[in-house]
Amino acid sequence: MDWNSRYEKEDIPWEKGSHAPPLEEIARKLGDAFWAKRSVLVPGCGFGHDARWLARHGAEVTGLDVSGLAIEGAQARTEGENPTFQVGDFFKPESARYSVVFEHTCFCAIDPSDRATYASAVRRWLTPGGYLVAIFFLNPDHKGGPPFGCTLEELDHLFGADFEVEAEWEPQLTYPGREGREWIRILRKRDAP
């Protein structure tokens, strides 16, 4: 997928102009203290709405995207030094330096054949005991993707060996049209024996 081309053509239906509504439910469940001073990586950050929202709640946030145009747009919409944004490939972790990976649109955008690589990358980005805080898109209304849907069983298979589910639920706050189609999971990385 040529993501820069999508931004050039303004063919970016995932761009909603604000943070993901389920973030508000996640914040209530985890509390602001959860985010305070945590290092958070937001893969596939696009124009950075989720990254900025997390930064306002106390996290030290890095937004990552393969599209240089997305990163330019994120930087243009951001004031101050937090969050930071960079062009990069999520599948090639630099180091285990984040205590949280926040997932919203990256997992559903990649080809399903790359999901095991995605799960491995999450493990490598996270410090021991780190968290994957995710909003998964279960059943998009079109075939072929992106976005590509997933099942809870697939999530169990991909993440079950290395992560413990600390909480999960169907969000009540969603973008219009996504009601009953998203699933939140808070996953904690198991420390290596």
C-alpha positions in Angstrom: 0.0 0.0 0.0 1.3 3.4 -1.0 0.3 5.5 2.0 1.8 8.7 0.8 -0.2 8.4 -2.4 -3.4 8.1 -0.3 -2.5 11.3 1.6 -1.7 13.1 -1.6 -5.1 12.2 -3.1 -6.8 13.0 0.3 -8.1 9.4 0.1 -7.9 9.0 3.9 -11.3 7.9 5.2 -9.8 7.0 8.6 -9.0 10.7 9.1 -11.8 11.9 11.4 -10.3 15.2 12.7 -10.2 14.2 16.3 -9.1 11.5 18.7 -10.7 8.1 18.8 -13.8 8.4 21.0 -13.1 5.1 22.9 -10.0 6.7 24.3 -12.3 8.5 26.7 -13.6 5.2 28.0 -10.1 3.9 28.3 -9.0 7.0 30.3 -11.9 6.5 32.7 -11.1 2.8 33.2 -7.3 3.3 33.6 -7.3 6.8 35.1 -5.0 9.7 34.3 -2.3 8.3 36.7 -1.9 5.4 34.3 -0.6 7.7 31.5 1.4 10.1 33.7 5.0 10.1 32.5 4.6 6.8 30.6 6.4 6.5 27.3 3.8 5.7 24.6 4.2 4.7 21.0 1.4 5.3 18.6 2.0 3.3 15.4 0.2 4.4 12.2 -0.5 7.7 13.9 -1.7 9.6 10.8 -2.3 13.3 11.6 -1.6 12.5 15.3 -5.0 13.2 17.0 -4.7 10.2 19.3 -1.1 11.0 20.1 -1.9 14.6 21.1 -4.8 13.4 23.2 -2.5 11.0 25.1 0.1 13.7 25.6 -2.6 16.0 27.1 -3.2 13.2 29.6 0.4 13.2 30.8 2.1 10.6 28.6 5.4 11.2 26.7 4.2 10.2 23.2 5.9 9.3 20.0 3.7 9.1 16.9 5.1 6.8 14.1 3.9 6.4 10.6 5.4 5.1 7.3 3.9 8.1 5.5 6.0 11.2 5.5 2.9 13.2 4.5 1.1 11.9 7.5 3.9 13.0 9.7 4.1 16.4 8.1 0.4 16.8 8.8 0.8 15.7 12.4 3.7 18.1 13.0 1.7 21.0 11.5 -1.2 20.3 13.9 1.0 20.1 17.0 2.3 22.8 19.3 5.1 22.2 21.8 7.5 19.3 22.1 5.1 16.5 23.2 4.1 14.5 21.2 7.0 14.0 18.8 6.5 12.4 15.4 8.7 10.4 13.2 8.6 8.5 9.9 9.4 4.9 10.5 8.5 1.2 10.0 6.7 -0.3 13.1 7.8 -3.7 11.9 11.5 -2.7 12.6 11.6 -1.8 16.3 14.6 0.4 17.3 14.6 -0.8 20.9 12.3 -1.9 23.8 11.9 1.6 25.1 8.1 2.2 25.4 6.0 1.3 28.3 2.8 1.4 26.2 1.9 0.8 22.6 -1.4 2.4 21.8 -3.2 0.7 18.9 -6.0 2.2 17.0 -5.6 2.1 13.2 -2.4 0.3 12.4 -3.4 -3.3 13.0 -6.6 -3.1 10.9 -4.7 -1.3 8.0 -2.0 -4.0 7.5 -2.5 -7.1 5.4 -3.7 -9.9 7.7 -0.8 -12.0 6.6 1.5 -9.5 8.5 -0.3 -9.7 11.8 2.1 -12.2 13.4 4.9 -9.8 12.5 2.9 -6.9 14.0 2.5 -8.9 17.3 6.2 -9.7 17.4 7.0 -6.0 16.8 4.7 -5.0 19.7 6.7 -7.3 22.0 10.0 -5.9 20.9 8.9 -2.2 21.2 7.7 -2.7 24.8 9.7 -2.7 27.9 9.1 -5.7 30.4 5.7 -5.5 31.8 4.6 -2.9 29.2 1.1 -2.6 27.9 -0.7 -2.8 24.5 -3.7 -0.6 24.9 -5.8 -1.3 21.8 -9.0 -0.5 20.0 -9.4 -3.3 17.5 -11.8 -3.1 14.5 -13.6 -6.4 14.4 -15.9 -6.2 11.4 -15.5 -3.5 8.8 -18.5 -3.1 6.5 -16.6 -3.9 3.3 -14.6 -6.8 2.0 -11.0 -6.6 0.8 -9.8 -3.9 3.2 -8.2 -1.9 4.5 -9.5 -1.9 7.1 -9.3 -5.6 7.6 -11.4 -7.1 10.4 -10.3 -9.6 13.0 -11.9 -12.0 15.5 -11.3 -12.3 19.2 -10.0 -15.8 18.6 -7.4 -14.4 16.3 -6.3 -11.8 18.9 -6.1 -14.6 21.5 -3.9 -16.6 19.1 -1.6 -13.6 18.2 -1.1 -12.2 21.6 -2.1 -14.9 24.1 1.3 -16.4 24.7 3.1 -13.2 25.5 0.4 -11.0 26.9 -2.2 -11.2 29.7 -5.6 -9.6 29.1 -6.1 -7.2 32.0 -9.4 -5.8 30.7 -11.6 -5.9 27.6 -14.9 -4.5 26.6 -17.0 -3.2 23.7 -16.8 0.6 23.7 -20.0 2.6 23.9 -18.3 5.7 22.6 -17.4 5.3 18.9 -17.2 7.1 15.6 -20.7 7.0 14.0 -21.1 3.8 12.1 -18.7 1.8 14.2 -21.1 1.0 17.0 -20.7 -2.7 18.0 -17.8 -3.1 15.6 -14.8 -2.3 17.9 -13.3 -4.0 20.8 -10.9 -2.6 23.5 -8.2 -4.8 25.0 -5.7 -3.8 27.7 -2.9 -6.3 27.4 0.1 -6.5 29.7 3.3 -8.0 28.4 4.5 -11.1 30.4 8.0 -10.8 31.6 10.4 -13.3 30.1 11.3 -16.2 32.5 
